[in-house]
Amino acid sequence: MPPENYSFLDVAVLDAVRQRFAAGDALAILSADLEQVIWANGPGAAVFGYPDIEAIIGASARLPLVARRQIMATSGFPDIGSDRAVTVRLATGMV
């Protein structure tokens, strides 16, 4: 389980999440060490190979090593800030 429980409303109202969530984009918020999924929507769960949001929240992100390295190489990691987007290419079928 994540260190804290974040409800749908706690996360979906955040400026950085709201528009993308409303657009139906796949979203997943990971812990600072990139090991655990703190919150995700349905499409985000599917990207990580989980059947639904109940299965992914608190579970392992299962990010490939190359993706973790790519994120960790971002300037300022883990304090990247909320004004910068980080894009990582993930192949489907990560499980």
C-alpha positions in Angstrom: 0.0 0.0 0.0 1.1 3.6 -0.6 2.3 5.4 2.5 -0.9 7.5 2.3 -4.2 6.8 0.7 -5.1 9.4 -1.9 -8.7 9.5 -3.0 -9.8 10.1 -6.6 -10.8 13.6 -5.7 -7.6 14.4 -3.9 -5.7 13.8 -7.1 -8.1 14.6 -9.9 -8.5 18.2 -8.7 -4.8 18.9 -8.9 -4.0 21.4 -11.8 -1.3 19.1 -13.2 -3.8 16.2 -13.4 -7.2 17.7 -14.0 -7.0 18.5 -17.8 -5.2 15.3 -18.7 -7.6 13.2 -16.6 -10.6 14.9 -18.2 -9.1 14.2 -21.7 -8.9 10.5 -20.8 -5.1 10.3 -20.9 -3.4 7.5 -19.1 -2.1 8.8 -15.8 0.0 7.2 -13.1 1.7 9.0 -10.1 4.7 7.1 -8.8 6.6 7.3 -5.5 9.9 9.3 -5.6 11.9 6.1 -5.9 9.8 5.1 -8.9 9.0 1.7 -7.3 5.4 2.1 -6.2 2.2 3.5 -7.9 0.6 6.0 -5.6 -2.4 6.7 -7.8 -3.5 5.9 -11.3 -6.6 6.1 -13.5 -8.0 3.2 -15.5 -5.9 3.8 -18.7 -2.8 4.4 -16.5 -3.4 1.0 -14.9 -3.6 -0.6 -18.3 -0.3 0.9 -19.5 1.4 -0.7 -16.5 -0.3 -4.1 -17.2 -2.9 -4.0 -14.3 -6.5 -4.8 -14.8 -7.9 -1.8 -12.8 -7.1 1.0 -10.4 -7.7 -1.2 -7.3 -5.0 -3.5 -8.5 -2.4 -0.9 -9.3 -2.6 1.6 -6.4 0.1 0.6 -3.9 1.5 -2.0 -6.3 4.9 -2.1 -7.9 5.4 0.2 -10.9 7.4 -2.5 -12.7 9.2 0.2 -14.7 11.9 -1.3 -16.9 15.4 -0.3 -15.8 15.9 1.9 -18.9 12.8 3.9 -18.1 13.8 4.4 -14.5 17.3 5.5 -15.6 15.7 7.9 -18.1 13.5 9.5 -15.5 16.3 9.6 -12.9 18.6 11.4 -15.4 16.2 14.3 -15.5 17.8 17.5 -14.2 16.8 18.0 -10.5 15.4 14.5 -10.0 13.5 13.7 -7.7 12.6 17.4 -7.2 11.8 18.0 -10.9 9.0 20.4 -10.0 5.4 20.7 -11.2 6.2 23.0 -14.2 8.1 20.4 -16.2 6.7 17.3 -18.0 8.7 14.1 -18.2 7.9 11.9 -21.1 9.1 8.3 -21.1 8.5 5.8 -23.9 7.0 2.5 -22.6 6.3 -0.5 -24.7 3.0 -2.2 -24.1 2.9 -5.5 -22.4 5.3 -4.6 -19.6 4.2 -7.5 -17.4 
